[in-house]
Amino acid sequence: MNILSSAVSVFFQDPYFEFFLIKDNMKIPATNYFVTNIMTNIKTIEEIAEFFKLTPRTVYNLARAGKIPGFKVGHTWRFDQNIIEEWYKERILNLSMK
């Protein structure tokens, strides 16, 4: 399961390549949902690097190694802000419990 499908419910493509969200057994066009609830939370390597005070190259290496949650769109990495924040909180909690 990729990071995007776990963040959103279930996406699928119909024969016309339009995306839909399945919610409460209803097929809802996902365009507005996707743009308003997901695309506003998608960050680039540069934005994540700035947030963590790292270089973009370090974030790229972490993503490539699977050490930070992200997904690729074509050849570029993208990160869901909500998932990154949860991942960061879990890491901080784990460090404080050691």
TORMAR-933825 format. One record per atom (N, C-alpha, C): residue in one letter; x, y, z; atom name. Coordinates in steps of 0.02 Angstrom, whole numbers. Example, Ala and Ser with C-alpha at 12.3 -4.5 7.8 and 13.67 -1.06 7.14 Angstrom:
REM residues 2
  aa       x       y       z  at
   A     660    -284     390   N
   A     615    -225     390  CA
   A     660    -165     390   C
   S     642    -112     354   N
   S     684     -53     357  CA
   S     645       2     394   C
REM end
This chain:
REM residues 98
  aa       x       y       z  at
   M      43     -59       0   N
   M       0       0       0  CA
   M      45      62       0   C
   N      30     108     -44   N
   N      72     168     -45  CA
   N      47     220       5   C
   I      87     268      18   N
   I      73     318      69  CA
   I      10     359      52   C
   L      -2     371     -12   N
   L     -59     411     -32  CA
   L    -124     374     -19   C
   S    -127     309     -37   N
   S    -190     273     -26  CA
   S    -204     262      47   C
   S    -152     259      90   N
   S    -165     250     161  CA
   S    -188     316     192   C
   A    -167     372     163   N
   A    -187     437     190  CA
   A    -258     455     169   C
   V    -281     429     115   N
   V    -347     448      87  CA
   V    -398     394      91   C
   S    -420     352     106   N
   S    -464     296      94  CA
   S    -442     258      31   C
   V    -491     243     -11   N
   V    -476     200     -69  CA
   V    -485     238    -133   C
   F    -434     242    -173   N
   F    -438     272    -239  CA
   F    -438     218    -292   C
   F    -472     228    -346   N
   F    -466     184    -403  CA
   F    -477     225    -465   C
   Q    -459     197    -522   N
   Q    -470     232    -584  CA
   Q    -523     195    -624   C
   D    -569     233    -651   N
   D    -618     201    -695  CA
   D    -589     201    -766   C
   P    -624     174    -815   N
   P    -597     170    -883  CA
   P    -581     239    -913   C
   Y    -608     292    -887   N
   Y    -595     358    -914  CA
   Y    -538     393    -878   C
   F    -504     359    -833   N
   F    -447     385    -795  CA
   F    -466     443    -750   C
   E    -526     443    -725   N
   E    -545     493    -676  CA
   E    -539     460    -607   C
   F    -516     498    -558   N
   F    -508     471    -491  CA
   F    -571     481    -451   C
   F    -586     431    -411   N
   F    -644     433    -367  CA
   F    -624     411    -297   C
   L    -660     435    -248   N
   L    -650     416    -179  CA
   L    -710     373    -160   C
   I    -697     317    -128   N
   I    -751     275    -103  CA
   I    -761     294     -30   C
   K    -819     320     -14   N
   K    -835     340      54  CA
   K    -907     320      68   C
   D    -916     282     121   N
   D    -983     257     139  CA
   D   -1017     224      81   C
   N    -979     182      45   N
   N   -1004     144     -13  CA
   N   -1030     189     -69   C
   M   -1008     251     -72   N
   M   -1028     296    -125  CA
   M    -966     315    -166   C
   K    -974     320    -230   N
   K    -920     339    -275  CA
   K    -923     415    -284   C
   I    -873     450    -257   N
   I    -872     523    -258  CA
   I    -813     546    -301   C
   P    -826     591    -350   N
   P    -768     617    -388  CA
   P    -718     647    -340   C
   A    -656     628    -348   N
   A    -605     646    -299  CA
   A    -570     712    -314   C
   T    -585     743    -369   N
   T    -548     803    -388  CA
   T    -549     856    -334   C
   N    -607     876    -311   N
   N    -611     928    -260  CA
   N    -581     905    -194   C
   Y    -596     842    -175   N
   Y    -568     815    -113  CA
   Y    -492     814    -117   C
   F    -467     789    -174   N
   F    -395     783    -183  CA
   F    -361     851    -179   C
   V    -388     899    -214   N
   V    -357     965    -216  CA
   V    -360    1000    -149   C
   T    -417     999    -116   N
   T    -424    1036     -54  CA
   T    -393    1001       7   C
   N    -397     935      10   N
   N    -374     901      70  CA
   N    -307     867      65   C
   I    -283     856       5   N
   I    -220     821      -1  CA
   I    -167     865     -32   C
   M    -181     895     -88   N
   M    -130     933    -123  CA
   M    -105     991     -82   C
   T    -146    1019     -38   N
   T    -122    1074       4  CA
   T     -73    1049      57   C
   N     -73     983      70   N
   N     -28     955     121  CA
   N      33     921      91   C
   I      39     920      25   N
   I      96     887      -8  CA
   I     154     935     -11   C
   K     212     911      12   N
   K     272     953      16  CA
   K     327     923     -28   C
   T     372     966     -50   N
   T     430     946     -90  CA
   T     489     930     -45   C
   I     541     903     -74   N
   I     602     890     -36  CA
   I     628     954      -5   C
   E     627    1008     -43   N
   E     653    1072     -18  CA
   E     614    1096      43   C
   E     547    1089      41   N
   E     506    1111      97  CA
   E     518    1067     159   C
   I     526    1002     150   N
   I     540     958     206  CA
   I     610     972     234   C
   A     657     985     189   N
   A     725    1001     211  CA
   A     725    1065     253   C
   E     688    1114     232   N
   E     684    1177     269  CA
   E     652    1165     338   C
   F     600    1125     340   N
   F     565    1110     403  CA
   F     612    1077     454   C
   F     652    1028     430   N
   F     697     991     474  CA
   F     767    1022     480   C
   K     778    1078     445   N
   K     844    1110     445  CA
   K     898    1062     419   C
   L     882    1028     364   N
   L     928     982     331  CA
   L     940    1006     259   C
   T     987     975     226   N
   T     996     990     155  CA
   T     946     948     115   C
   P     926     972      56   N
   P     883     932      14  CA
   P     913     863      -2   C
   R     979     860     -10   N
   R    1012     797     -26  CA
   R    1003     747      31   C
   T    1006     770      93   N
   T     996     726     151  CA
   T     925     698     152   C
   V     876     741     139   N
   V     806     719     136  CA
   V     797     668      80   C
   Y     827     682      22   N
   Y     823     635     -34  CA
   Y     851     567     -14   C
   N     910     567      18   N
   N     941     504      39  CA
   N     898     467      90   C
   L     868     503     137   N
   L     824     472     186  CA
   L     762     441     153   C
   A     732     477     106   N
   A     673     453      70  CA
   A     691     391      29   C
   R     745     394      -6   N
   R     767     339     -48  CA
   R     781     276      -6   C
   A     807     285      55   N
   A     821     229      99  CA
   A     759     206     138   C
   G     703     241     130   N
   G     642     221     165  CA
   G     641     242     238   C
   K     683     290     256   N
   K     687     312     326  CA
   K     642     370     342   C
   I     611     399     292   N
   I     563     453     301  CA
   I     505     438     254   C
   P     442     445     277   N
   P     386     426     234  CA
   P     376     476     177   C
   G     374     450     116   N
   G     364     491      57  CA
   G     343     447      -1   C
   F     329     478     -57   N
   F     311     441    -117  CA
   F     337     479    -177   C
   K     345     443    -231   N
   K     372     474    -292  CA
   K     315     490    -340   C
   V     320     548    -371   N
   V     277     567    -426  CA
   V     324     576    -485   C
   G     322     528    -530   N
   G     372     529    -583  CA
   G     440     516    -553   C
   H     485     564    -562   N
   H     553     557    -535  CA
   H     565     599    -474   C
   T     513     632    -449   N
   T     522     677    -392  CA
   T     487     651    -330   C
   W     516     664    -273   N
   W     487     643    -209  CA
   W     438     695    -184   C
   R     384     670    -153   N
   R     334     713    -121  CA
   R     320     683     -52   C
   F     297     727      -7   N
   F     286     707      63  CA
   F     220     737      87   C
   D     180     696     121   N
   D     118     720     150  CA
   D     135     751     218   C
   Q     118     814     226   N
   Q     136     850     287  CA
   Q     108     817     349   C
   N      46     794     347   N
   N      15     762     405  CA
   N      52     698     425   C
   I      71     659     375   N
   I     107     596     389  CA
   I     177     611     415   C
   I     210     661     387   N
   I     276     681     411  CA
   I     272     704     484   C
   E     222     744     501   N
   E     215     768     570  CA
   E     203     710     618   C
   E     161     662     599   N
   E     149     603     641  CA
   E     212     561     649   C
   W     248     551     594   N
   W     311     514     595  CA
   W     360     548     642   C
   Y     365     613     638   N
   Y     411     652     680  CA
   Y     392     645     754   C
   K     328     651     770   N
   K     305     644     839  CA
   K     321     575     867   C
   E     310     523     826   N
   E     326     455     848  CA
   E     401     447     862   C
   R     442     476     819   N
   R     515     472     829  CA
   R     536     508     892   C
   I     506     566     906   N
   I     523     604     966  CA
   I     501     565    1028   C
   L     441     536    1027   N
   L     417     495    1083  CA
   L     462     435    1095   C
   N     482     401    1041   N
   N     526     344    1048  CA
   N     593     362    1077   C
   L     620     420    1058   N
   L     684     443    1085  CA
   L     678     461    1159   C
   S     621     492    1178   N
   S     613     513    1247  CA
   S     601     454    1294   C
   M     577     398    1268   N
   M     564     339    1309  CA
   M     626     295    1319   C
   K     680     310    1283   N
   K     741     270    1289  CA
   K     783     292    1347   C
REM end
